Amino acid sequence: MTDKPDPDKLTGPGGLTLRQIHEQVQKSVERDREEQATRNATAAQQSRWQRWVRYVWGRSGRR
């Protein structure tokens, strides 16, 4: 017998059902992915700026 418990009836920490916990984790993962995508876009802009600063700084003879 493989009686799998219903995730809607089992409660986990905080009194949430396992299904609710799963949904919250999925939402959290999606938010993290969106945040990471915006960080990556910002990092590329900073990188271009840093390359330009190094170019100008190097031309001035200061190192």
Predicted model as a PDB file, atoms N, CA, C, CB and O in Angstrom, pLDDT in the B-factor column:
MODEL        1                                                                  
ATOM      1  N   MET A   1       0.838  -1.190   0.000  1.00 46.00           N  
ATOM      2  CA  MET A   1       0.000   0.000   0.000  1.00 46.00           C  
ATOM      3  C   MET A   1       0.876   1.244   0.000  1.00 46.00           C  
ATOM      4  CB  MET A   1      -0.950   0.003   1.215  1.00 46.00           C  
ATOM      5  O   MET A   1       1.760   1.407   0.841  1.00 46.00           O  
ATOM      6  N   THR A   2       0.617   2.086  -0.934  1.00 58.00           N  
ATOM      7  CA  THR A   2       1.345   3.351  -0.982  1.00 58.00           C  
ATOM      8  C   THR A   2       0.341   4.469  -0.760  1.00 58.00           C  
ATOM      9  CB  THR A   2       2.107   3.531  -2.343  1.00 58.00           C  
ATOM     10  O   THR A   2      -0.149   5.092  -1.702  1.00 58.00           O  
ATOM     11  N   ASP A   3       0.050   4.703   0.510  1.00 73.00           N  
ATOM     12  CA  ASP A   3      -0.879   5.776   0.855  1.00 73.00           C  
ATOM     13  C   ASP A   3      -0.104   7.086   0.918  1.00 73.00           C  
ATOM     14  CB  ASP A   3      -1.603   5.488   2.212  1.00 73.00           C  
ATOM     15  O   ASP A   3       0.616   7.351   1.881  1.00 73.00           O  
ATOM     16  N   LYS A   4      -0.261   7.901  -0.123  1.00 77.00           N  
ATOM     17  CA  LYS A   4       0.396   9.203  -0.124  1.00 77.00           C  
ATOM     18  C   LYS A   4      -0.532  10.203   0.549  1.00 77.00           C  
ATOM     19  CB  LYS A   4       0.759   9.658  -1.574  1.00 77.00           C  
ATOM     20  O   LYS A   4      -1.690  10.336   0.152  1.00 77.00           O  
ATOM     21  N   PRO A   5      -0.039  10.904   1.560  1.00 77.00           N  
ATOM     22  CA  PRO A   5      -0.894  11.872   2.245  1.00 77.00           C  
ATOM     23  C   PRO A   5      -1.241  13.054   1.336  1.00 77.00           C  
ATOM     24  CB  PRO A   5      -0.207  12.374   3.519  1.00 77.00           C  
ATOM     25  O   PRO A   5      -0.454  13.446   0.474  1.00 77.00           O  
ATOM     26  N   ASP A   6      -2.414  13.600   1.546  1.00 77.00           N  
ATOM     27  CA  ASP A   6      -2.890  14.740   0.761  1.00 77.00           C  
ATOM     28  C   ASP A   6      -2.158  16.004   1.214  1.00 77.00           C  
ATOM     29  CB  ASP A   6      -4.435  14.914   0.905  1.00 77.00           C  
ATOM     30  O   ASP A   6      -2.203  16.342   2.397  1.00 77.00           O  
ATOM     31  N   PRO A   7      -1.480  16.714   0.296  1.00 73.00           N  
ATOM     32  CA  PRO A   7      -0.748  17.924   0.699  1.00 73.00           C  
ATOM     33  C   PRO A   7      -1.664  19.043   1.186  1.00 73.00           C  
ATOM     34  CB  PRO A   7       0.082  18.430  -0.459  1.00 73.00           C  
ATOM     35  O   PRO A   7      -1.203  19.983   1.833  1.00 73.00           O  
ATOM     36  N   ASP A   8      -2.949  18.949   0.882  1.00 77.00           N  
ATOM     37  CA  ASP A   8      -3.882  19.976   1.359  1.00 77.00           C  
ATOM     38  C   ASP A   8      -4.257  19.756   2.822  1.00 77.00           C  
ATOM     39  CB  ASP A   8      -5.146  19.987   0.495  1.00 77.00           C  
ATOM     40  O   ASP A   8      -4.779  20.663   3.470  1.00 77.00           O  
ATOM     41  N   LYS A   9      -3.997  18.569   3.344  1.00 80.00           N  
ATOM     42  CA  LYS A   9      -4.383  18.268   4.725  1.00 80.00           C  
ATOM     43  C   LYS A   9      -3.204  18.311   5.687  1.00 80.00           C  
ATOM     44  CB  LYS A   9      -5.036  16.907   4.792  1.00 80.00           C  
ATOM     45  O   LYS A   9      -3.379  18.584   6.875  1.00 80.00           O  
ATOM     46  N   LEU A  10      -1.995  18.042   5.175  1.00 80.00           N  
ATOM     47  CA  LEU A  10      -0.812  18.075   6.039  1.00 80.00           C  
ATOM     48  C   LEU A  10      -0.411  19.516   6.296  1.00 80.00           C  
ATOM     49  CB  LEU A  10       0.363  17.291   5.405  1.00 80.00           C  
ATOM     50  O   LEU A  10      -0.399  20.344   5.385  1.00 80.00           O  
ATOM     51  N   THR A  11      -0.089  19.800   7.527  1.00 81.00           N  
ATOM     52  CA  THR A  11       0.353  21.152   7.840  1.00 81.00           C  
ATOM     53  C   THR A  11       1.831  21.132   8.189  1.00 81.00           C  
ATOM     54  CB  THR A  11      -0.474  21.751   8.998  1.00 81.00           C  
ATOM     55  O   THR A  11       2.343  20.190   8.793  1.00 81.00           O  
ATOM     56  N   GLY A  12       2.489  22.192   7.794  1.00 77.00           N  
ATOM     57  CA  GLY A  12       3.913  22.316   8.065  1.00 77.00           C  
ATOM     58  C   GLY A  12       4.141  23.405   9.090  1.00 77.00           C  
ATOM     59  O   GLY A  12       3.234  23.742   9.851  1.00 77.00           O  
ATOM     60  N   PRO A  13       5.340  23.959   9.120  1.00 75.00           N  
ATOM     61  CA  PRO A  13       5.647  25.020  10.075  1.00 75.00           C  
ATOM     62  C   PRO A  13       4.769  26.244   9.837  1.00 75.00           C  
ATOM     63  CB  PRO A  13       7.124  25.407   9.985  1.00 75.00           C  
ATOM     64  O   PRO A  13       4.500  26.607   8.691  1.00 75.00           O  
ATOM     65  N   GLY A  14       4.340  26.854  10.877  1.00 83.00           N  
ATOM     66  CA  GLY A  14       3.501  28.049  10.752  1.00 83.00           C  
ATOM     67  C   GLY A  14       2.044  27.740  10.492  1.00 83.00           C  
ATOM     68  O   GLY A  14       1.239  28.658  10.337  1.00 83.00           O  
ATOM     69  N   GLY A  15       1.688  26.481  10.441  1.00 85.00           N  
ATOM     70  CA  GLY A  15       0.296  26.120  10.236  1.00 85.00           C  
ATOM     71  C   GLY A  15      -0.161  26.128   8.787  1.00 85.00           C  
ATOM     72  O   GLY A  15      -1.344  25.925   8.515  1.00 85.00           O  
ATOM     73  N   LEU A  16       0.745  26.356   7.861  1.00 85.00           N  
ATOM     74  CA  LEU A  16       0.384  26.332   6.446  1.00 85.00           C  
ATOM     75  C   LEU A  16       0.346  24.893   5.945  1.00 85.00           C  
ATOM     76  CB  LEU A  16       1.380  27.172   5.610  1.00 85.00           C  
ATOM     77  O   LEU A  16       1.077  24.031   6.433  1.00 85.00           O  
ATOM     78  N   THR A  17      -0.515  24.650   4.968  1.00 86.00           N  
ATOM     79  CA  THR A  17      -0.533  23.314   4.370  1.00 86.00           C  
ATOM     80  C   THR A  17       0.680  23.190   3.453  1.00 86.00           C  
ATOM     81  CB  THR A  17      -1.871  23.055   3.580  1.00 86.00           C  
ATOM     82  O   THR A  17       1.272  24.187   3.040  1.00 86.00           O  
ATOM     83  N   LEU A  18       1.031  21.959   3.150  1.00 86.00           N  
ATOM     84  CA  LEU A  18       2.189  21.732   2.290  1.00 86.00           C  
ATOM     85  C   LEU A  18       1.986  22.368   0.912  1.00 86.00           C  
ATOM     86  CB  LEU A  18       2.455  20.228   2.144  1.00 86.00           C  
ATOM     87  O   LEU A  18       2.942  22.855   0.310  1.00 86.00           O  
ATOM     88  N   ARG A  19       0.763  22.366   0.418  1.00 88.00           N  
ATOM     89  CA  ARG A  19       0.483  22.991  -0.878  1.00 88.00           C  
ATOM     90  C   ARG A  19       0.724  24.502  -0.810  1.00 88.00           C  
ATOM     91  CB  ARG A  19      -0.972  22.701  -1.317  1.00 88.00           C  
ATOM     92  O   ARG A  19       1.290  25.083  -1.736  1.00 88.00           O  
ATOM     93  N   GLN A  20       0.296  25.136   0.283  1.00 89.00           N  
ATOM     94  CA  GLN A  20       0.512  26.577   0.441  1.00 89.00           C  
ATOM     95  C   GLN A  20       2.001  26.902   0.531  1.00 89.00           C  
ATOM     96  CB  GLN A  20      -0.215  27.094   1.691  1.00 89.00           C  
ATOM     97  O   GLN A  20       2.464  27.897  -0.027  1.00 89.00           O  
ATOM     98  N   ILE A  21       2.746  26.049   1.243  1.00 89.00           N  
ATOM     99  CA  ILE A  21       4.187  26.246   1.342  1.00 89.00           C  
ATOM    100  C   ILE A  21       4.818  26.138  -0.043  1.00 89.00           C  
ATOM    101  CB  ILE A  21       4.816  25.216   2.311  1.00 89.00           C  
ATOM    102  O   ILE A  21       5.675  26.946  -0.401  1.00 89.00           O  
ATOM    103  N   HIS A  22       4.403  25.158  -0.810  1.00 91.00           N  
ATOM    104  CA  HIS A  22       4.928  24.966  -2.163  1.00 91.00           C  
ATOM    105  C   HIS A  22       4.647  26.199  -3.032  1.00 91.00           C  
ATOM    106  CB  HIS A  22       4.310  23.703  -2.807  1.00 91.00           C  
ATOM    107  O   HIS A  22       5.523  26.655  -3.767  1.00 91.00           O  
ATOM    108  N   GLU A  23       3.439  26.729  -2.947  1.00 93.00           N  
ATOM    109  CA  GLU A  23       3.081  27.919  -3.745  1.00 93.00           C  
ATOM    110  C   GLU A  23       3.915  29.124  -3.330  1.00 93.00           C  
ATOM    111  CB  GLU A  23       1.578  28.244  -3.592  1.00 93.00           C  
ATOM    112  O   GLU A  23       4.351  29.899  -4.181  1.00 93.00           O  
ATOM    113  N   GLN A  24       4.139  29.287  -2.031  1.00 93.00           N  
ATOM    114  CA  GLN A  24       4.952  30.406  -1.550  1.00 93.00           C  
ATOM    115  C   GLN A  24       6.396  30.278  -2.028  1.00 93.00           C  
ATOM    116  CB  GLN A  24       4.909  30.479  -0.017  1.00 93.00           C  
ATOM    117  O   GLN A  24       7.023  31.273  -2.393  1.00 93.00           O  
ATOM    118  N   VAL A  25       6.918  29.066  -2.025  1.00 94.00           N  
ATOM    119  CA  VAL A  25       8.288  28.850  -2.501  1.00 94.00           C  
ATOM    120  C   VAL A  25       8.380  29.171  -3.984  1.00 94.00           C  
ATOM    121  CB  VAL A  25       8.740  27.394  -2.237  1.00 94.00           C  
ATOM    122  O   VAL A  25       9.353  29.784  -4.422  1.00 94.00           O  
ATOM    123  N   GLN A  26       7.382  28.767  -4.764  1.00 96.00           N  
ATOM    124  CA  GLN A  26       7.397  29.060  -6.198  1.00 96.00           C  
ATOM    125  C   GLN A  26       7.376  30.562  -6.453  1.00 96.00           C  
ATOM    126  CB  GLN A  26       6.205  28.395  -6.891  1.00 96.00           C  
ATOM    127  O   GLN A  26       8.085  31.053  -7.331  1.00 96.00           O  
ATOM    128  N   LYS A  27       6.560  31.300  -5.684  1.00 96.00           N  
ATOM    129  CA  LYS A  27       6.515  32.765  -5.824  1.00 96.00           C  
ATOM    130  C   LYS A  27       7.861  33.383  -5.461  1.00 96.00           C  
ATOM    131  CB  LYS A  27       5.402  33.363  -4.935  1.00 96.00           C  
ATOM    132  O   LYS A  27       8.329  34.307  -6.127  1.00 96.00           O  
ATOM    133  N   SER A  28       8.474  32.869  -4.405  1.00 95.00           N  
ATOM    134  CA  SER A  28       9.768  33.382  -3.962  1.00 95.00           C  
ATOM    135  C   SER A  28      10.842  33.139  -5.022  1.00 95.00           C  
ATOM    136  CB  SER A  28      10.176  32.729  -2.633  1.00 95.00           C  
ATOM    137  O   SER A  28      11.661  34.017  -5.292  1.00 95.00           O  
ATOM    138  N   VAL A  29      10.837  31.960  -5.614  1.00 95.00           N  
ATOM    139  CA  VAL A  29      11.816  31.634  -6.653  1.00 95.00           C  
ATOM    140  C   VAL A  29      11.639  32.566  -7.847  1.00 95.00           C  
ATOM    141  CB  VAL A  29      11.676  30.155  -7.095  1.00 95.00           C  
ATOM    142  O   VAL A  29      12.623  33.045  -8.411  1.00 95.00           O  
ATOM    143  N   GLU A  30      10.396  32.827  -8.236  1.00 95.00           N  
ATOM    144  CA  GLU A  30      10.128  33.724  -9.368  1.00 95.00           C  
ATOM    145  C   GLU A  30      10.625  35.137  -9.064  1.00 95.00           C  
ATOM    146  CB  GLU A  30       8.616  33.749  -9.695  1.00 95.00           C  
ATOM    147  O   GLU A  30      11.236  35.774  -9.922  1.00 95.00           O  
ATOM    148  N   ARG A  31      10.369  35.634  -7.848  1.00 94.00           N  
ATOM    149  CA  ARG A  31      10.858  36.973  -7.463  1.00 94.00           C  
ATOM    150  C   ARG A  31      12.379  37.019  -7.506  1.00 94.00           C  
ATOM    151  CB  ARG A  31      10.358  37.356  -6.047  1.00 94.00           C  
ATOM    152  O   ARG A  31      12.960  37.996  -7.977  1.00 94.00           O  
ATOM    153  N   ASP A  32      13.028  35.958  -7.013  1.00 93.00           N  
ATOM    154  CA  ASP A  32      14.495  35.919  -7.022  1.00 93.00           C  
ATOM    155  C   ASP A  32      15.036  35.943  -8.442  1.00 93.00           C  
ATOM    156  CB  ASP A  32      15.003  34.673  -6.292  1.00 93.00           C  
ATOM    157  O   ASP A  32      16.036  36.609  -8.711  1.00 93.00           O  
ATOM    158  N   ARG A  33      14.387  35.224  -9.357  1.00 92.00           N  
ATOM    159  CA  ARG A  33      14.840  35.213 -10.748  1.00 92.00           C  
ATOM    160  C   ARG A  33      14.697  36.594 -11.374  1.00 92.00           C  
ATOM    161  CB  ARG A  33      14.051  34.180 -11.564  1.00 92.00           C  
ATOM    162  O   ARG A  33      15.589  37.042 -12.095  1.00 92.00           O  
ATOM    163  N   GLU A  34      13.586  37.272 -11.107  1.00 91.00           N  
ATOM    164  CA  GLU A  34      13.382  38.617 -11.659  1.00 91.00           C  
ATOM    165  C   GLU A  34      14.435  39.582 -11.108  1.00 91.00           C  
ATOM    166  CB  GLU A  34      11.956  39.133 -11.330  1.00 91.00           C  
ATOM    167  O   GLU A  34      14.992  40.389 -11.852  1.00 91.00           O  
ATOM    168  N   GLU A  35      14.705  39.495  -9.806  1.00 90.00           N  
ATOM    169  CA  GLU A  35      15.699  40.367  -9.184  1.00 90.00           C  
ATOM    170  C   GLU A  35      17.092  40.103  -9.754  1.00 90.00           C  
ATOM    171  CB  GLU A  35      15.705  40.170  -7.662  1.00 90.00           C  
ATOM    172  O   GLU A  35      17.856  41.037  -9.998  1.00 90.00           O  
ATOM    173  N   GLN A  36      17.412  38.839  -9.963  1.00 88.00           N  
ATOM    174  CA  GLN A  36      18.718  38.490 -10.519  1.00 88.00           C  
ATOM    175  C   GLN A  36      18.848  39.027 -11.946  1.00 88.00           C  
ATOM    176  CB  GLN A  36      18.924  36.958 -10.498  1.00 88.00           C  
ATOM    177  O   GLN A  36      19.923  39.480 -12.340  1.00 88.00           O  
ATOM    178  N   ALA A  37      17.769  38.979 -12.714  1.00 85.00           N  
ATOM    179  CA  ALA A  37      17.809  39.485 -14.086  1.00 85.00           C  
ATOM    180  C   ALA A  37      18.059  40.989 -14.090  1.00 85.00           C  
ATOM    181  CB  ALA A  37      16.496  39.160 -14.824  1.00 85.00           C  
ATOM    182  O   ALA A  37      18.823  41.481 -14.921  1.00 85.00           O  
ATOM    183  N   THR A  38      17.428  41.729 -13.176  1.00 84.00           N  
ATOM    184  CA  THR A  38      17.655  43.175 -13.138  1.00 84.00           C  
ATOM    185  C   THR A  38      19.065  43.483 -12.642  1.00 84.00           C  
ATOM    186  CB  THR A  38      16.609  43.865 -12.238  1.00 84.00           C  
ATOM    187  O   THR A  38      19.675  44.452 -13.094  1.00 84.00           O  
ATOM    188  N   ARG A  39      19.586  42.687 -11.733  1.00 80.00           N  
ATOM    189  CA  ARG A  39      20.971  42.897 -11.267  1.00 80.00           C  
ATOM    190  C   ARG A  39      21.952  42.670 -12.403  1.00 80.00           C  
ATOM    191  CB  ARG A  39      21.305  41.955 -10.087  1.00 80.00           C  
ATOM    192  O   ARG A  39      22.918  43.420 -12.547  1.00 80.00           O  
ATOM    193  N   ASN A  40      21.715  41.640 -13.213  1.00 76.00           N  
ATOM    194  CA  ASN A  40      22.618  41.349 -14.327  1.00 76.00           C  
ATOM    195  C   ASN A  40      22.608  42.495 -15.340  1.00 76.00           C  
ATOM    196  CB  ASN A  40      22.221  40.025 -15.013  1.00 76.00           C  
ATOM    197  O   ASN A  40      23.656  42.837 -15.889  1.00 76.00           O  
ATOM    198  N   ALA A  41      21.458  43.083 -15.590  1.00 73.00           N  
ATOM    199  CA  ALA A  41      21.371  44.198 -16.525  1.00 73.00           C  
ATOM    200  C   ALA A  41      22.130  45.402 -15.978  1.00 73.00           C  
ATOM    201  CB  ALA A  41      19.900  44.566 -16.799  1.00 73.00           C  
ATOM    202  O   ALA A  41      22.824  46.087 -16.730  1.00 73.00           O  
ATOM    203  N   THR A  42      22.007  45.667 -14.690  1.00 69.00           N  
ATOM    204  CA  THR A  42      22.706  46.790 -14.064  1.00 69.00           C  
ATOM    205  C   THR A  42      24.211  46.547 -14.067  1.00 69.00           C  
ATOM    206  CB  THR A  42      22.203  47.007 -12.622  1.00 69.00           C  
ATOM    207  O   THR A  42      24.987  47.477 -14.286  1.00 69.00           O  
ATOM    208  N   ALA A  43      24.624  45.323 -13.830  1.00 67.00           N  
ATOM    209  CA  ALA A  43      26.049  45.001 -13.788  1.00 67.00           C  
ATOM    210  C   ALA A  43      26.697  45.252 -15.142  1.00 67.00           C  
ATOM    211  CB  ALA A  43      26.261  43.543 -13.361  1.00 67.00           C  
ATOM    212  O   ALA A  43      27.843  45.700 -15.199  1.00 67.00           O  
ATOM    213  N   ALA A  44      26.000  44.977 -16.219  1.00 65.00           N  
ATOM    214  CA  ALA A  44      26.563  45.217 -17.550  1.00 65.00           C  
ATOM    215  C   ALA A  44      26.794  46.707 -17.769  1.00 65.00           C  
ATOM    216  CB  ALA A  44      25.633  44.656 -18.645  1.00 65.00           C  
ATOM    217  O   ALA A  44      27.809  47.087 -18.353  1.00 65.00           O  
ATOM    218  N   GLN A  45      25.884  47.553 -17.319  1.00 68.00           N  
ATOM    219  CA  GLN A  45      26.046  48.992 -17.464  1.00 68.00           C  
ATOM    220  C   GLN A  45      27.227  49.472 -16.635  1.00 68.00           C  
ATOM    221  CB  GLN A  45      24.763  49.729 -17.050  1.00 68.00           C  
ATOM    222  O   GLN A  45      28.007  50.296 -17.113  1.00 68.00           O  
ATOM    223  N   GLN A  46      27.384  48.995 -15.433  1.00 67.00           N  
ATOM    224  CA  GLN A  46      28.505  49.386 -14.587  1.00 67.00           C  
ATOM    225  C   GLN A  46      29.815  48.944 -15.238  1.00 67.00           C  
ATOM    226  CB  GLN A  46      28.364  48.777 -13.167  1.00 67.00           C  
ATOM    227  O   GLN A  46      30.811  49.664 -15.167  1.00 67.00           O  
ATOM    228  N   SER A  47      29.825  47.803 -15.854  1.00 78.00           N  
ATOM    229  CA  SER A  47      31.031  47.288 -16.467  1.00 78.00           C  
ATOM    230  C   SER A  47      31.470  48.215 -17.607  1.00 78.00           C  
ATOM    231  CB  SER A  47      30.804  45.849 -16.982  1.00 78.00           C  
ATOM    232  O   SER A  47      32.659  48.507 -17.741  1.00 78.00           O  
ATOM    233  N   ARG A  48      30.522  48.679 -18.425  1.00 79.00           N  
ATOM    234  CA  ARG A  48      30.859  49.606 -19.507  1.00 79.00           C  
ATOM    235  C   ARG A  48      31.431  50.886 -18.941  1.00 79.00           C  
ATOM    236  CB  ARG A  48      29.629  49.913 -20.370  1.00 79.00           C  
ATOM    237  O   ARG A  48      32.414  51.417 -19.458  1.00 79.00           O  
ATOM    238  N   TRP A  49      30.823  51.380 -17.884  1.00 79.00           N  
ATOM    239  CA  TRP A  49      31.299  52.603 -17.239  1.00 79.00           C  
ATOM    240  C   TRP A  49      32.714  52.403 -16.703  1.00 79.00           C  
ATOM    241  CB  TRP A  49      30.349  53.023 -16.099  1.00 79.00           C  
ATOM    242  O   TRP A  49      33.573  53.268 -16.871  1.00 79.00           O  
ATOM    243  N   GLN A  50      32.950  51.281 -16.067  1.00 82.00           N  
ATOM    244  CA  GLN A  50      34.281  51.014 -15.522  1.00 82.00           C  
ATOM    245  C   GLN A  50      35.323  50.913 -16.624  1.00 82.00           C  
ATOM    246  CB  GLN A  50      34.270  49.731 -14.699  1.00 82.00           C  
ATOM    247  O   GLN A  50      36.444  51.394 -16.459  1.00 82.00           O  
ATOM    248  N   ARG A  51      34.974  50.297 -17.741  1.00 80.00           N  
ATOM    249  CA  ARG A  51      35.928  50.220 -18.850  1.00 80.00           C  
ATOM    250  C   ARG A  51      36.259  51.608 -19.371  1.00 80.00           C  
ATOM    251  CB  ARG A  51      35.371  49.351 -19.986  1.00 80.00           C  
ATOM    252  O   ARG A  51      37.416  51.898 -19.676  1.00 80.00           O  
ATOM    253  N   TRP A  52      35.258  52.464 -19.475  1.00 83.00           N  
ATOM    254  CA  TRP A  52      35.493  53.830 -19.956  1.00 83.00           C  
ATOM    255  C   TRP A  52      36.403  54.594 -19.000  1.00 83.00           C  
ATOM    256  CB  TRP A  52      34.159  54.579 -20.126  1.00 83.00           C  
ATOM    257  O   TRP A  52      37.322  55.286 -19.438  1.00 83.00           O  
ATOM    258  N   VAL A  53      36.155  54.474 -17.702  1.00 83.00           N  
ATOM    259  CA  VAL A  53      36.982  55.163 -16.703  1.00 83.00           C  
ATOM    260  C   VAL A  53      38.424  54.675 -16.800  1.00 83.00           C  
ATOM    261  CB  VAL A  53      36.427  54.932 -15.269  1.00 83.00           C  
ATOM    262  O   VAL A  53      39.351  55.483 -16.743  1.00 83.00           O  
ATOM    263  N   ARG A  54      38.624  53.390 -16.942  1.00 79.00           N  
ATOM    264  CA  ARG A  54      39.985  52.856 -17.058  1.00 79.00           C  
ATOM    265  C   ARG A  54      40.660  53.371 -18.321  1.00 79.00           C  
ATOM    266  CB  ARG A  54      39.966  51.317 -17.058  1.00 79.00           C  
ATOM    267  O   ARG A  54      41.856  53.665 -18.315  1.00 79.00           O  
ATOM    268  N   TYR A  55      39.899  53.479 -19.402  1.00 83.00           N  
ATOM    269  CA  TYR A  55      40.451  53.988 -20.662  1.00 83.00           C  
ATOM    270  C   TYR A  55      40.913  55.430 -20.492  1.00 83.00           C  
ATOM    271  CB  TYR A  55      39.405  53.890 -21.796  1.00 83.00           C  
ATOM    272  O   TYR A  55      42.029  55.774 -20.883  1.00 83.00           O  
ATOM    273  N   VAL A  56      40.066  56.275 -19.912  1.00 85.00           N  
ATOM    274  CA  VAL A  56      40.417  57.683 -19.728  1.00 85.00           C  
ATOM    275  C   VAL A  56      41.561  57.815 -18.736  1.00 85.00           C  
ATOM    276  CB  VAL A  56      39.198  58.493 -19.248  1.00 85.00           C  
ATOM    277  O   VAL A  56      42.493  58.589 -18.959  1.00 85.00           O  
ATOM    278  N   TRP A  57      41.497  57.076 -17.659  1.00 81.00           N  
ATOM    279  CA  TRP A  57      42.529  57.146 -16.630  1.00 81.00           C  
ATOM    280  C   TRP A  57      43.888  56.709 -17.207  1.00 81.00           C  
ATOM    281  CB  TRP A  57      42.143  56.261 -15.417  1.00 81.00           C  
ATOM    282  O   TRP A  57      44.920  57.309 -16.906  1.00 81.00           O  
ATOM    283  N   GLY A  58      43.871  55.680 -18.019  1.00 79.00           N  
ATOM    284  CA  GLY A  58      45.112  55.201 -18.606  1.00 79.00           C  
ATOM    285  C   GLY A  58      45.715  56.174 -19.601  1.00 79.00           C  
ATOM    286  O   GLY A  58      46.938  56.272 -19.702  1.00 79.00           O  
ATOM    287  N   ARG A  59      44.880  56.897 -20.339  1.00 72.00           N  
ATOM    288  CA  ARG A  59      45.381  57.866 -21.324  1.00 72.00           C  
ATOM    289  C   ARG A  59      46.019  59.075 -20.665  1.00 72.00           C  
ATOM    290  CB  ARG A  59      44.254  58.322 -22.233  1.00 72.00           C  
ATOM    291  O   ARG A  59      46.888  59.718 -21.253  1.00 72.00           O  
ATOM    292  N   SER A  60      45.600  59.385 -19.467  1.00 66.00           N  
ATOM    293  CA  SER A  60      46.126  60.565 -18.805  1.00 66.00           C  
ATOM    294  C   SER A  60      47.517  60.313 -18.226  1.00 66.00           C  
ATOM    295  CB  SER A  60      45.178  61.014 -17.708  1.00 66.00           C  
ATOM    296  O   SER A  60      48.162  61.247 -17.750  1.00 66.00           O  
ATOM    297  N   GLY A  61      47.983  59.079 -18.261  1.00 62.00           N  
ATOM    298  CA  GLY A  61      49.312  58.773 -17.768  1.00 62.00           C  
ATOM    299  C   GLY A  61      49.334  58.415 -16.297  1.00 62.00           C  
ATOM    300  O   GLY A  61      50.394  58.077 -15.772  1.00 62.00           O  
ATOM    301  N   ARG A  62      48.210  58.477 -15.619  1.00 56.00           N  
ATOM    302  CA  ARG A  62      48.159  58.120 -14.195  1.00 56.00           C  
ATOM    303  C   ARG A  62      47.809  56.644 -14.058  1.00 56.00           C  
ATOM    304  CB  ARG A  62      47.125  59.001 -13.431  1.00 56.00           C  
ATOM    305  O   ARG A  62      46.795  56.197 -14.594  1.00 56.00           O  
ATOM    306  N   ARG A  63      48.620  55.899 -13.361  1.00 51.00           N  
ATOM    307  CA  ARG A  63      48.302  54.495 -13.149  1.00 51.00           C  
ATOM    308  C   ARG A  63      48.611  54.073 -11.768  1.00 51.00           C  
ATOM    309  CB  ARG A  63      49.030  53.632 -14.107  1.00 51.00           C  
ATOM    310  O   ARG A  63      48.401  52.912 -11.416  1.00 51.00           O  
TER     311      ARG A  63                                                      
ENDMDL                                                                          
END                                                                             
